[in-house]
């Protein structure tokens, strides 16, 4: 999971691009038949307008860790399926980075298409790669999906900037790596962030983080 989050952070700061299979796939160590299958998977995805960088990254990861060839093929196909699902959830006009971030989020256990749709409906006319990255980080840090989705959508409504969302996700992830509980870290980090955001009608700090109002722990959805 950490590798997925590190990959996502690199994606968000990089210029979005479509990568060709022939130029980027690490095929030299693979059987010719497997190499051809992987090339077709990547090229087919690219021809359908899907970002190919996540597929290439997954294949490269499999090769690096010497995964069985059939597993690499299945993993690549799974990425394509998630990219398709993300594009549908983020319709009508997701950017390549949106689709890639949506695929990454769907690869986190517990994240659903409905959560992606909630973020898209909250921000219908702007790129959502960074909010999706925050959603993935929070759920990967064991924040329940319903609460993570509400936090992200409420922060969008309150005008949180992409750097602020990135900082929140990175800070919570770093706190968890250093032994903190995700919920405790999130409570502290949200207090600091919501204090500097403009209020939005119907959205209070307590609504963004129910734990701040009740003093009780969150309930799992």
C-alpha positions as CSV (number, residue, x, y, z in Angstrom):
1,X,0.0,0.0,0.0
2,X,2.9,2.4,0.8
3,X,4.3,1.9,-2.7
4,X,0.9,2.8,-4.2
5,X,0.8,6.0,-2.2
6,X,4.3,7.0,-3.1
7,X,3.4,6.3,-6.8
8,X,0.4,8.5,-6.4
9,X,2.4,11.4,-5.0
10,X,4.8,11.2,-7.9
11,X,1.8,11.2,-10.3
12,X,0.3,14.3,-8.8
13,X,3.4,16.4,-9.1
14,X,4.4,15.1,-12.5
15,X,3.1,16.3,-15.9
16,X,0.4,13.9,-17.1
17,X,1.5,12.0,-20.2
18,X,0.6,8.9,-22.1
19,X,3.4,6.4,-22.3
20,X,3.9,4.0,-25.1
21,X,4.5,0.4,-24.2
22,X,7.4,-0.1,-26.6
23,X,9.4,2.8,-25.0
24,X,8.8,2.1,-21.3
25,X,7.9,-1.5,-20.6
26,X,10.7,-3.6,-19.0
27,X,10.2,-6.5,-21.4
28,X,13.7,-7.7,-21.9
29,X,13.5,-10.3,-19.0
30,X,10.1,-11.6,-19.9
31,X,9.1,-14.5,-22.2
32,X,8.3,-13.2,-25.7
33,X,4.6,-14.3,-25.5
34,X,4.1,-12.6,-22.1
35,X,5.9,-9.5,-23.4
36,X,3.5,-9.3,-26.4
37,X,0.5,-9.8,-24.2
38,X,1.6,-6.9,-22.0
39,X,2.3,-4.7,-24.9
40,X,-1.1,-5.3,-26.3
41,X,-2.7,-4.5,-22.9
42,X,-1.0,-1.2,-22.7
43,X,-1.5,-0.2,-26.3
44,X,-5.2,-1.2,-26.2
45,X,-5.7,1.0,-23.1
46,X,-3.9,3.9,-24.7
47,X,-6.0,3.6,-27.9
48,X,-9.2,3.9,-25.7
49,X,-7.9,7.1,-24.1
50,X,-6.9,5.6,-20.8
51,X,-3.7,6.8,-19.1
52,X,-1.1,4.0,-19.6
53,X,1.4,5.1,-16.9
54,X,-0.3,3.3,-14.1
55,X,-0.3,0.1,-16.2
56,X,3.4,0.4,-17.0
57,X,4.1,1.1,-13.3
58,X,2.3,-2.0,-12.2
59,X,4.2,-4.1,-14.8
60,X,7.5,-2.6,-13.8
61,X,6.7,-3.4,-10.2
62,X,6.0,-7.0,-11.0
63,X,9.1,-7.4,-13.0
64,X,11.2,-5.8,-10.3
65,X,9.9,-8.2,-7.7
66,X,10.2,-11.2,-10.0
67,X,6.4,-11.9,-9.9
68,X,5.3,-14.9,-12.0
69,X,4.5,-13.7,-15.5
70,X,0.9,-14.7,-15.4
71,X,0.4,-12.7,-12.2
72,X,1.9,-9.7,-13.9
73,X,-0.5,-10.0,-16.8
74,X,-3.5,-10.3,-14.4
75,X,-2.3,-7.3,-12.4
76,X,-2.0,-5.2,-15.6
77,X,-5.5,-6.3,-16.6
78,X,-6.8,-5.3,-13.1
79,X,-5.3,-1.8,-13.5
80,X,-7.0,-1.4,-16.8
81,X,-10.4,-2.5,-15.3
82,X,-9.9,0.1,-12.5
83,X,-9.0,2.8,-15.0
84,X,-12.2,2.1,-16.9
85,X,-14.3,2.1,-13.7
86,X,-12.6,5.4,-12.6
87,X,-13.3,7.0,-15.9
88,X,-17.0,6.1,-15.7
89,X,-17.3,7.3,-12.1
90,X,-15.6,10.6,-12.9
91,X,-17.6,11.4,-16.1
92,X,-18.2,13.4,-18.1
93,X,-14.7,14.8,-18.7
94,X,-12.1,13.5,-16.3
95,X,-8.5,14.4,-17.0
96,X,-5.9,11.7,-17.4
97,X,-4.6,12.5,-13.9
98,X,-8.1,12.3,-12.5
99,X,-8.5,8.8,-14.1
100,X,-5.1,7.6,-12.8
101,X,-5.8,9.0,-9.3
102,X,-9.2,7.3,-9.4
103,X,-7.6,4.0,-10.3
104,X,-5.2,4.3,-7.5
105,X,-8.0,5.1,-5.0
106,X,-10.0,2.1,-6.2
107,X,-6.9,-0.1,-5.6
108,X,-7.2,0.8,-1.9
109,X,-9.2,-1.8,0.0
110,X,-12.7,-0.3,0.8
111,X,-12.8,2.5,-1.7
112,X,-15.8,2.3,-4.0
113,X,-17.0,3.9,-7.3
114,X,-19.7,5.7,-5.2
115,X,-17.0,7.5,-3.2
116,X,-15.4,8.7,-6.5
117,X,-18.8,9.9,-7.7
118,X,-19.3,11.8,-4.5
119,X,-16.1,13.7,-5.0
120,X,-16.8,14.4,-8.7
121,X,-20.3,15.7,-7.9
122,X,-18.9,18.0,-5.3
123,X,-16.3,19.3,-7.8
124,X,-18.0,18.9,-11.2
125,X,-15.9,21.4,-13.2
126,X,-12.4,21.1,-11.7
127,X,-9.7,18.4,-11.7
128,X,-10.1,16.0,-8.7
129,X,-6.8,14.1,-8.8
130,X,-5.6,15.7,-5.5
131,X,-8.9,15.1,-3.6
132,X,-8.9,11.5,-4.8
133,X,-5.3,11.2,-3.6
134,X,-6.4,12.4,-0.2
135,X,-9.3,9.9,-0.1
136,X,-6.9,7.1,-0.9
137,X,-4.4,8.2,1.8
138,X,-7.0,8.5,4.5
139,X,-8.6,5.1,3.7
140,X,-5.2,3.5,3.5
141,X,-4.5,4.9,6.9
142,X,-7.6,3.1,8.2
143,X,-10.0,6.0,8.2
144,X,-13.5,4.5,7.4
145,X,-14.6,5.2,3.9
146,X,-17.8,7.1,4.8
147,X,-15.9,9.5,7.1
148,X,-13.0,9.9,4.7
149,X,-15.4,10.7,1.8
150,X,-17.3,13.3,3.9
151,X,-14.1,14.9,5.1
152,X,-12.8,15.3,1.5
153,X,-16.1,16.6,0.1
154,X,-16.6,19.0,2.9
155,X,-13.1,20.4,2.5
156,X,-13.7,20.9,-1.2
157,X,-16.9,22.8,-0.3
158,X,-14.9,25.0,2.1
159,X,-12.4,25.9,-0.6
160,X,-9.4,23.9,0.5
161,X,-6.6,24.2,-2.0
162,X,-4.8,21.3,-3.6
163,X,-1.6,22.1,-1.5
164,X,-3.7,22.1,1.7
165,X,-5.3,18.7,0.7
166,X,-1.9,17.3,-0.2
167,X,-0.4,18.5,3.1
168,X,-3.3,17.0,5.1
169,X,-2.9,13.5,3.5
170,X,0.9,13.6,3.8
171,X,0.8,14.7,7.4
172,X,-1.7,12.0,8.5
173,X,0.3,9.3,6.6
174,X,3.5,10.5,8.2
175,X,2.0,10.5,11.6
176,X,0.7,6.9,11.1
177,X,4.2,5.8,9.9
178,X,5.6,7.2,13.2
179,X,3.1,5.3,15.3
180,X,0.2,7.6,15.7
181,X,-3.4,6.5,15.4
182,X,-5.0,7.7,12.2
183,X,-8.1,9.1,13.9
184,X,-6.1,11.0,16.5
185,X,-3.8,12.4,13.8
186,X,-6.7,13.4,11.6
187,X,-8.5,15.1,14.5
188,X,-5.4,17.3,15.2
189,X,-4.6,18.0,11.5
190,X,-8.2,18.9,10.7
191,X,-8.5,21.4,13.6
192,X,-5.6,23.2,12.1
193,X,-6.9,23.2,8.6
194,X,-10.5,24.0,9.2
195,X,-9.5,26.9,11.4
196,X,-8.1,28.7,8.3
197,X,-10.8,27.8,5.8
198,X,-13.7,30.1,5.0
199,X,-17.0,28.8,6.3
200,X,-19.5,27.4,3.9
201,X,-23.3,27.4,4.6
202,X,-24.3,24.1,6.1
203,X,-20.7,22.9,6.6
204,X,-19.1,23.5,10.0
205,X,-15.9,22.1,11.5
206,X,-18.0,19.7,13.5
207,X,-19.7,18.5,10.2
208,X,-16.3,18.0,8.6
209,X,-15.1,16.0,11.5
210,X,-17.9,14.6,13.7
211,X,-15.4,13.5,16.3
212,X,-14.6,17.1,17.1
213,X,-18.2,17.8,18.1
214,X,-19.1,14.7,20.0
215,X,-15.8,13.8,21.6
216,X,-16.5,10.2,20.8
217,X,-14.8,8.0,18.4
218,X,-16.0,7.5,14.8
219,X,-18.4,4.8,13.8
220,X,-17.6,2.5,11.0
221,X,-20.0,2.7,8.0
